[in-house]
Structure formats: C-alpha cells, structure tokens
Amino acid sequence: MEKQLITVQIITPERRVVERQAEMIIFPGVSGLFGALCGHEKMIAKLTSGTLEIHNGDIAGRYLIGAGVVDISENLCLVLIQSCEKLAE
C-alpha cells in the first residue's frame, strides 16, 4: 500500500522556506501540540513560537518557528509564520 503524503509549505514574510511532501506534520499550537496527516479535515489554527516537525518515517525536518497560522486542507498544509530556522538533525 502506497503511503499517503501531504504537501507542507512554510512561508515567512521574506521567502518560501520549505515545500515538501510529508507523512505527518507536528505543529506548536497555542493550545498545545497537534498533528496533520493526508486527508485531514479543513482547519485554520494559530501557531505559537516553537518547534515544527515534518515526518517521513523518522523525523525528516525540525524547524524553530515564530508565531503565525496554519491552513490545513485534505492534502496541503500552508504555514504562514513570522520566522523559521532549520534545526540541526
């Protein structure tokens, strides 16, 4: 069975930082951590400063992000944030 992937785009005021496929994304929401998979219900949520994780099997990428919002649909997570820095793996 083929893995279902969701596209994640991380965008700051300066540039598009990330555009890639993922099995799961973990977000630092204002009410705590939450995740999104392919097929997620449509949702818009506020994000707080913290660590965003992109998973493909193991963790494929960790980013320190500033506050912002995420717009999640069935196969796309659009992350609009103030700042983003890739953390060492």
C-alpha positions in Angstrom: 0.0 0.0 0.0 1.4 3.4 -1.0 1.9 6.0 1.7 -0.4 8.9 1.5 1.5 12.2 1.7 0.5 15.8 2.4 2.3 18.8 1.0 3.7 21.3 3.5 4.7 24.8 2.6 6.3 27.0 5.2 6.3 30.7 4.2 7.7 33.7 6.0 7.4 37.4 5.0 10.8 37.1 3.3 10.5 33.8 1.4 9.2 30.3 1.0 11.4 28.3 3.4 10.0 24.7 2.7 7.9 22.9 0.2 7.9 19.2 0.5 5.8 16.0 1.0 5.3 14.5 4.4 3.6 11.7 6.1 2.8 13.8 9.2 3.5 17.4 10.5 3.5 18.3 14.2 2.7 21.9 15.0 3.1 24.1 18.1 -0.4 25.4 18.5 -1.5 28.0 21.1 -3.4 25.2 23.0 -0.6 22.6 22.6 0.9 20.4 20.0 -1.2 18.9 17.2 -0.6 17.0 14.0 -1.9 16.7 10.5 -1.9 13.8 8.1 -3.1 13.5 4.5 -6.9 13.6 4.4 -7.1 16.0 7.4 -10.3 17.9 7.8 -10.1 21.6 6.7 -8.8 23.7 9.6 -7.2 27.0 10.3 -5.2 27.3 13.6 -3.0 29.8 15.4 0.6 28.8 16.0 2.9 29.8 18.7 6.7 30.0 18.7 8.2 26.6 19.0 9.3 23.5 17.1 7.5 22.3 13.9 8.4 18.7 12.9 8.0 17.2 9.4 7.9 13.4 9.5 8.6 10.8 6.7 9.0 7.6 8.7 11.5 9.1 11.1 11.7 12.9 11.7 12.7 14.4 8.3 13.0 18.0 9.4 12.7 20.2 12.5 12.2 23.9 12.4 12.2 26.6 15.0 9.2 28.8 14.0 7.8 32.2 15.1 4.1 32.8 15.7 1.6 32.5 12.8 -1.2 30.5 11.4 -1.6 27.2 9.5 -4.3 26.5 6.9 -4.8 22.7 6.6 -6.8 21.0 3.9 -7.1 17.4 2.7 -3.6 17.4 1.0 -2.0 20.7 1.8 -0.6 22.5 4.9 0.1 26.1 4.3 2.1 27.5 7.2 2.4 31.3 7.4 4.8 32.4 10.1 7.0 35.3 11.2 10.3 33.4 11.2 11.7 30.0 10.5 15.1 28.4 11.2 16.0 24.8 10.3 17.3 22.9 13.4 20.3 20.5 13.3 19.3 16.9 12.7 
